[in-house]
Amino acid sequence: MADKKSGEPSPESIARTNRQRIAAREGVQAMADIEKDAVAVRKNMQRLRALREAKAAEAIKNEPVADGAAAKPKRKKSVAK
């Protein structure tokens, strides 16, 4: 078996290099897309949290004021046997 040590790369190595280059470029693009989506999710969560907190504050503000005498739960009488 003669070992091929010419200065020219084989077609297989050229194809492999091209695949690696394309995969690296696609990987960078995928990471950028993931980060962009994560930012959008965080912004939406912040918006929803602000709406929820505003709704809770509005509910507390509009809650009727109780006159101190809260209704106590009634106790059942036990029947002695």
C-alpha positions in Angstrom: 0.0 0.0 0.0 1.4 3.3 -1.1 0.7 6.1 1.3 -0.7 9.1 -0.6 1.1 12.3 0.6 0.6 14.8 -2.1 0.1 18.4 -1.5 -3.4 18.4 -2.9 -6.3 17.5 -0.6 -8.5 14.7 -1.5 -12.1 15.3 -2.6 -13.3 13.6 0.6 -11.3 16.0 2.8 -12.5 19.0 0.7 -16.1 17.8 1.2 -15.5 17.2 5.0 -14.0 20.7 5.3 -17.0 22.3 3.5 -19.4 20.4 5.7 -17.6 21.5 8.9 -17.6 25.1 7.7 -21.3 25.1 6.9 -22.1 23.4 10.2 -20.1 26.0 12.1 -21.9 28.8 10.3 -25.3 27.2 10.9 -24.4 26.7 14.6 -23.6 30.3 15.1 -26.9 31.3 13.4 -28.8 28.8 15.5 -27.3 30.2 18.7 -28.3 33.7 17.7 -31.8 32.6 16.9 -32.1 30.8 20.3 -30.8 33.9 22.1 -33.2 36.2 20.2 -36.1 33.8 21.2 -35.0 33.8 24.8 -35.0 37.6 24.9 -38.5 37.7 23.4 -39.7 35.2 26.0 -38.2 37.2 28.9 -39.8 40.4 27.6 -43.2 38.7 27.3 -42.8 37.3 30.8 -42.0 40.8 32.2 -45.0 42.2 30.4 -47.4 39.5 31.7 -46.0 39.9 35.3 -46.6 43.7 35.2 -50.2 43.1 34.0 -50.7 40.4 36.7 -49.3 42.7 39.4 -51.4 45.7 38.2 -54.5 43.5 38.2 -53.8 42.3 41.8 -53.2 45.9 42.9 -56.4 47.0 41.3 -58.3 44.1 43.0 -56.9 45.1 46.4 -57.7 48.7 45.8 -61.3 48.0 44.8 -61.8 45.4 47.6 -64.8 46.3 49.9 -63.7 47.4 53.3 -64.8 44.9 56.0 -66.0 46.4 59.3 -63.8 44.3 61.5 -66.4 41.7 62.3 -65.4 38.9 59.9 -67.8 36.0 59.7 -66.7 33.2 61.9 -67.1 29.7 60.7 -69.9 28.0 62.6 -69.0 24.9 64.6 -71.1 21.9 64.5 -72.5 20.7 67.8 -71.3 17.3 68.8 -74.0 14.8 69.7 -73.2 12.8 72.9 -74.1 9.2 72.7 
